[in-house]
């Protein structure tokens, strides 16, 4: 999440970073995305890309060789 905030303009970066420093960081981050559909779309695209990359990395490291 912090990596994503670093890609954004300062004002938005500070807003989301502040959310991550709250008592419930995940909930606060999600709440900070509300009301900005473009930012929310960008976050989920970024997140899904990371999940896909990590899955491919795991497969590469752990998948059995083809027979």
N, C-alpha and C positions, 0 to 999 in steps of 0.2 A: 504494500500500500504506500509506504514511504517513497519507494522508487517511482511509483506513478505520480505522486505529488511533485516530484522534482522535474517532471516533464512539462509542468503547467506554468502559466504566468504567476508572478509573485503573489498577487492578491488571492488567487484560488489556491495556490500552494499553501499559503499561510492558513487559510480557512480549513483546509483538509488536514493539515499537520496539527492544527489546534484540536480538531476533532479526535485525532489519534492519541492525543495526550489527556483525554478525558477519562473518567472512571470506567466507562464502558466503550473502549475505543472502536470496536467493530460496529456497534450500534450507532455511535456518534458519527462515524465516517459515513455510514449508510444514510443517516439523517441529513448530513451535510450535502449529500448528492441530490436530495429531494428538491424538486422545483427547477432543476436544470437538466432537462432531458438529454441534451447533447453531452454534457459532462458525464451523466450516468451511462450513456451509451459508450462513451470513450473508456470509462472505467471497466465495464463488463467486457469490452473488446480486448483491453489490455490484460485483464484477469484471465479470460478464456485463452488468450495466446500463451500466457505463462503456464497454464494447466496443460495445454497441448504440448508445449515444449518439454515440460517435465515428464509427461507421459512418454513421449518419443525417446527422451534420454533414458528413462527406465527400461523401455523395451530394448533399446540398443545395448544396454549393459546387462540385462537379465534374460532376454529371450533366447530360447534354444536355437541352435543353428538349424537351417533348413536341411531336410533329409534328401 
